[in-house]
Amino acid sequence: MRECSYRRELDLETLVCTRGRDFPLTSLETRLRCPRCGSRRVAVMFSVPSEPNRAVGDRRGTSVP
């Protein structure tokens, strides 16, 4: 069986709304499924924006000082 190479950026705000703010991120992989192949063998990687406050403010259409 060939490995699926599908990648997608997850929206943090959506994750908080659907899983709750107390959901442990270490459990996230167990709750996901690949939309392309249906596999539950997914890997989650976290990356922090170089300017975290600005990135959040820009997404919501407001500027954060």
C-alpha positions, 0 to 999 in steps of 0.5 A: 500500500502506498503512503498518502502524502495529503497535507492540510493546515488545521485552523486553531480557532476551529479546533478550539470550537469543535474540541474545546479549549481543554482538549489535549493537543497530544490527543489530536492525532487520534481524532483525525482522519485523512479526507483523501484516503480515509486513513487514521494514520495521520501525523500532526506537526506544530509550527509557531508563526514568527509573529504570533500576535500579528498572525492572529490579528490579521486573520480576524481582520484586526490589528494587534499592537 
